[in-house]
Amino acid sequence: MGCLLGPREAEVVRYVAAGLTSKEIARLIDISPSTVQKHRERAGEKLGVYTLQEIIIRAQSSPDVRSANQLGPSPGEGGSALSCDSVCRA
């Protein structure tokens, strides 16, 4: 596939996979809930998934997505970006 999620998209996907709501993610990373939703939509398009459940399943099956208690730095803070290939492996 070759596409790559942007740093914010990857960060949002990790938090979504950890079970956070858009409002919680927005507060945590200091952006608006509508911006979180846009990042979720774009990540879903790049990953070829369109429901929240599909995003969570793909993200949790990826070795690049850490569990909720291991989120650590976001990709923009020295973490790694998620590739669609690694997230799409199911």
N, C-alpha and C positions, 0 to 999 in steps of 0.2 A: 504494500500500500504506500509506504513511504511518507505519509503526512505526519506532522508532529503537532501536538497540542502546545499552545503557547503557555508561558509560565503561569498566568492567572487561570487559564482553562484547566491546566493540570492541578493547580492548587484547589480550585473549586471542586473538581472531580474527586480529589482525595477527601475533602471535607464532606461531600455528599455521600461518599462510600462509608464514611465514619458515622453517618446518620444525622448530620446537622441539617437544619432547615436553611432556606435561603436567608431568612432574617438573621439567624445565628451566624451564618457565614459572613454576611454583610457586616455585622457588628465586629466580628473577630478580625477581619482584614480591612475594615474601614472603607467600605464601598457601599453603594446603595443596593437594596434587595433586587431592584430591576437590573442592575449591572451583573449581579450574581446570576440571575436568570438568563441573561444574554450569554454569559460565559458557559453556562450549562447547555444552552441551545447549540452554540457553536461547537462545543466539545462533542455533543451528541451527533451532530452532522459529520464531523471529522471521523468519529468512531463508527458511524453507520448504525447508531442506535437512537431511539427517539423517545423512549419512556424513562422515567426516573428509575424504575426497576431494572431496565436493561443497562443503564449507565452504572448502577451499583454492582450488578452481576459482573459486567466486564471489568470494572475497576478492581473489584475484590479478587478476580481471577488473575490479575496482573501482578507480577513480582515487583513492578515499579511503584505500586501503590502500597503505602504503609498502613498498618492498622491504626485505629483511632488513638491508641496510647503511644504511637511511634511516629506521629505526624512530623515532628521536627521542623526544620526550616523549609520554607516554601521553595519551589524551583527558582524563583527570582532572588532567593537569598542563599544561593550556593547549592541547592538541591538539583536533582536532574529532571529534565522535562520528560514527559511521557510520550513515547512514540505510539502511534496508532497500532502498529504491528504488535507491540508488547501488550497493549490493553485489549486488543481484539482477539488474542488467543483465548479460547474458551474451552 
